[in-house]
Amino acid sequence: MQRAAAGTSLNLVTSGRFRFGVVATPQTTVEDIAGNWQRQARRAEELGYSSVLMPDGMQLPSPMPTLAFAAAATTALRVGTFVLASPLRLPALAAWEAHSMSTLTGGRFEFGIGTGHPGNVRQAVEVIGMPETTAAQRLDQVERSIDRLRELDGDRHTPVLMAVAGRKALAVAAAKADIVTIAIGPLGSRADMARRAGELRAAAGPRASSLELLLNVFVVGDDVPAWMQQFLGADAATLIAGDSLAMLRGSAQQMADELQRRRDAFGTSYVAVNAVFIEQFAPVIERLAGH
């Protein structure tokens, strides 16, 4: 995998091969989960995606059984949470569910976990009757969930994906995660990403060479769906003007070249795209498969 020096110019050794994920959610109807969801998983596998990743939220079906349903419809596709909100589950429960998924899928599960968006978490914990927690307590829950999973796994090793923003979360990821996605916001700069990636690998020390960095690309092409504009808080013109890493534009070859530049600069070899762009992005996978 890539090794990074400190500073904004990371001089990475890009030995990590590209792989690609789809961030997807089913609708809440039984018909969609029973049909379209599994068809989407099979299509992702056909197009060369490595994984289907599902967000966590009270407005969605529970991710564990939903992802198990996707895994059952495929043969090699990995499934994962992107990411579980730690305040919504006791650490022992989160670890038990993750270990169960890893076992039932034959090792095709990636346990994504983070502290959750404070506003969303506050409303959700009220619904399920969990106590409201501080940022430090939420991060502690993440760490305890990972530790408990490792205990349950024994000889099995469930890959842990952590979403990190602050320095304390980055330190936990450096010590305990296998995959890390660094949240710098849709208008965060390349210098910001390079600096944070360098900090992560410096903190990881001997573990740095085994870390896999995930880049979440929200937009493929020039058009940003209205719901995504609302989520990102930025329209296409703003993202383009800000040279946003959340966006990927141009021909398939130009996008492939840009992802290689980003891997060289940041070490991001795992690339996830929103399911809206699953077909549009497929030609990029064809160009980068095996590289």
C-alpha positions in Angstrom: 0.0 0.0 0.0 1.0 3.7 -0.2 3.5 5.2 2.2 3.3 8.9 2.9 5.8 11.4 4.2 4.7 14.4 6.3 3.7 17.6 4.6 1.5 18.5 1.7 3.6 16.7 -1.0 3.4 13.1 0.2 5.6 11.5 -2.4 3.6 8.3 -2.1 4.6 4.9 -3.3 1.4 3.9 -5.0 1.5 0.2 -4.8 -2.2 0.0 -3.6 -4.4 -1.3 -6.5 -7.6 0.6 -7.2 -10.9 -0.8 -6.1 -14.3 0.8 -6.2 -17.5 0.9 -4.1 -21.0 2.1 -4.6 -22.8 4.0 -1.8 -26.4 3.0 -2.1 -29.6 2.8 -0.2 -32.8 0.9 -1.0 -36.2 2.5 -0.7 -38.2 1.5 2.3 -40.8 -0.6 0.5 -40.6 -4.4 0.7 -40.9 -4.6 -3.1 -37.8 -2.5 -3.6 -35.7 -4.4 -1.1 -36.8 -7.7 -2.4 -36.2 -6.8 -6.1 -34.4 -3.6 -7.0 -31.9 -3.8 -4.2 -30.6 -7.2 -5.1 -30.6 -6.3 -8.8 -28.5 -3.3 -8.0 -26.0 -5.4 -6.0 -25.7 -7.9 -8.9 -25.3 -5.0 -11.4 -22.5 -3.5 -9.2 -20.7 -6.8 -9.2 -21.1 -7.2 -13.0 -19.6 -3.7 -13.6 -16.5 -4.5 -11.5 -17.3 -2.7 -8.3 -15.7 -4.2 -5.2 -18.4 -3.3 -2.7 -21.8 -1.9 -1.9 -21.7 0.5 1.0 -24.8 1.6 2.9 -25.3 4.7 5.2 -26.9 4.4 8.6 -30.0 6.4 9.7 -33.4 6.0 11.2 -35.0 7.0 7.9 -33.5 3.9 6.2 -33.9 0.2 6.7 -31.5 -1.3 9.3 -28.2 -1.7 7.4 -27.1 -5.1 8.6 -30.0 -7.2 7.4 -30.3 -5.1 4.2 -26.7 -5.6 3.4 -26.9 -9.3 4.1 -29.7 -9.4 1.5 -27.4 -7.8 -1.0 -24.6 -10.2 -0.2 -26.8 -13.2 -0.6 -27.6 -12.1 -4.2 -23.9 -11.9 -5.2 -20.9 -14.2 -5.2 -17.8 -11.9 -4.6 -19.3 -8.5 -3.9 -18.3 -7.0 -0.5 -20.8 -5.1 1.6 -20.3 -2.6 4.3 -21.7 0.2 6.5 -20.8 3.7 5.5 -20.9 4.3 8.3 -22.7 3.2 11.5 -23.4 6.0 13.9 -21.8 4.9 17.2 -24.4 6.5 19.5 -27.2 4.5 18.1 -25.9 1.1 19.3 -24.1 -0.1 22.4 -20.6 -1.1 21.5 -21.2 -4.7 22.3 -24.3 -4.8 20.1 -22.5 -3.1 17.2 -19.6 -5.5 17.4 -21.9 -8.6 17.7 -23.8 -7.5 14.5 -20.6 -6.8 12.7 -19.1 -10.1 13.6 -22.3 -11.9 12.6 -22.2 -10.2 9.2 -18.6 -11.1 8.7 -19.3 -14.7 9.4 -22.5 -15.0 7.4 -21.0 -13.4 4.3 -17.9 -15.5 4.4 -15.7 -12.5 5.2 -17.2 -10.1 2.7 -18.2 -7.5 5.2 -16.6 -4.2 6.0 -17.5 -2.6 9.3 -17.7 1.1 8.8 -18.2 3.2 11.9 -18.0 6.8 13.0 -19.4 9.2 15.5 -22.3 10.3 13.4 -23.5 13.8 12.4 -24.4 15.6 15.7 -27.7 17.0 14.5 -28.9 13.7 13.0 -27.7 11.7 16.0 -29.5 14.0 18.5 -32.8 13.3 16.9 -32.2 9.6 16.5 -31.2 8.9 20.0 -34.4 10.5 21.2 -36.4 8.2 19.0 -34.7 5.0 20.3 -34.3 6.1 23.9 -30.5 6.3 24.0 -28.8 9.0 26.1 -27.3 12.0 24.4 -23.5 11.9 24.3 -20.6 14.2 23.9 -18.2 14.1 21.0 -15.6 12.4 23.2 -18.1 9.8 24.4 -19.1 9.1 20.8 -15.5 8.5 19.8 -15.0 6.3 22.8 -18.0 4.2 21.7 -16.4 3.8 18.3 -13.2 2.6 19.9 -14.9 0.2 22.2 -17.0 -1.2 19.3 -13.8 -2.0 17.4 -12.1 -3.6 20.4 -15.1 -5.8 21.1 -15.3 -6.8 17.5 -11.6 -7.9 17.6 -12.4 -10.0 20.6 -15.3 -11.7 18.9 -13.5 -12.2 15.6 -10.7 -14.3 17.1 -8.7 -15.6 14.1 -11.1 -13.8 11.7 -10.3 -10.2 10.9 -13.3 -8.1 9.9 -12.0 -5.0 8.1 -12.8 -1.8 10.0 -13.6 1.4 8.0 -13.5 4.6 10.0 -14.8 8.0 8.9 -12.7 10.7 10.6 -12.7 14.5 10.8 -11.0 15.6 14.0 -7.5 14.8 15.2 -8.6 12.5 18.0 -10.7 10.4 15.6 -7.7 10.3 13.2 -5.5 9.0 16.0 -8.0 6.2 16.8 -8.2 5.3 13.1 -4.4 5.3 12.8 -4.2 2.8 15.6 -7.2 0.5 14.9 -8.8 0.9 11.4 -8.0 -0.9 8.2 -9.7 1.6 5.9 -10.0 5.3 6.5 -12.1 8.0 4.8 -11.1 11.5 5.7 -13.9 14.0 5.9 -12.7 17.5 4.8 -16.0 18.7 3.5 -17.1 19.2 -0.2 -15.0 22.4 -0.5 -11.9 21.2 1.4 -8.7 21.7 -0.6 -6.2 19.3 -2.0 -3.7 20.7 0.5 -6.1 19.9 3.3 -6.5 16.3 2.1 -2.7 15.9 1.6 -2.0 17.2 5.1 -4.6 15.0 6.8 -3.4 11.9 4.9 0.1 12.7 6.0 -0.9 13.1 9.6 -2.8 9.8 9.5 0.1 7.8 8.1 2.6 9.5 10.5 0.3 8.6 13.4 0.0 5.0 12.2 3.7 4.5 12.2 4.4 0.8 11.3 0.8 0.3 10.4 0.9 3.0 7.7 1.7 0.6 4.9 -1.4 -1.5 5.6 -3.9 1.4 5.7 -6.3 1.8 2.8 -7.6 5.3 2.1 -11.1 5.7 0.7 -12.2 8.7 -1.4 -15.9 9.3 -1.4 -16.8 10.9 -4.8 -20.3 12.4 -4.5 -20.7 13.7 -8.1 -19.6 12.1 -11.4 -19.9 14.6 -14.3 -21.2 18.1 -14.4 -24.7 17.7 -13.1 -25.5 17.6 -9.4 -29.0 16.3 -8.5 -31.1 18.7 -6.4 -31.2 16.5 -3.4 -27.4 16.1 -3.5 -26.9 19.9 -3.8 -28.9 20.2 -0.6 -26.9 17.6 1.1 -23.5 19.0 0.1 -24.6 22.6 0.5 -23.1 23.5 -2.9 -24.2 23.5 -6.5 -22.1 22.4 -9.5 -20.6 25.8 -10.2 -19.5 26.1 -6.6 -17.9 22.7 -6.6 -16.1 23.3 -9.9 -14.8 26.7 -8.8 -13.5 25.2 -5.5 -11.8 22.3 -7.3 -13.8 20.0 -5.1 -12.6 16.4 -4.5 -16.2 15.4 -4.1 -16.6 15.8 -7.8 -15.1 14.0 -10.8 -15.5 15.4 -14.3 -14.5 14.9 -17.9 -14.2 11.9 -20.2 -13.7 8.4 -18.7 -10.0 8.6 -19.5 -9.8 12.1 -17.9 -11.5 10.9 -14.8 -9.2 7.8 -14.6 -6.2 10.1 -15.0 -7.5 12.4 -12.2 -8.0 9.5 -9.8 -4.5 8.3 -10.5 -3.3 11.9 -9.6 -5.3 11.8 -6.4 -3.8 8.4 -5.5 -0.3 9.7 -6.1 -1.0 12.8 -4.0 -3.1 11.4 -1.1 -2.9 7.6 -1.3 -6.6 7.1 -2.0 -6.9 3.8 -3.8 -10.4 2.9 -2.7 -13.0 5.1 -4.5 -16.7 5.1 -3.7 -19.3 6.8 -5.9 -23.0 7.4 -5.3 -25.3 4.8 -6.8 -26.9 7.5 -9.0 -23.7 7.3 -11.1 -23.1 3.5 -11.1 -23.4 3.2 -14.9 -21.8 6.5 -15.7 -18.7 5.6 -13.7 -18.3 2.1 -15.0 -16.0 3.0 -18.0 -13.6 4.5 -15.5 -13.4 1.1 -13.6 -12.6 -0.6 -16.9 -9.6 1.7 -17.4 -8.3 1.3 -13.9 -9.0 -2.3 -13.0 -5.9 -4.0 -11.9 -3.9 -0.8 -11.7 
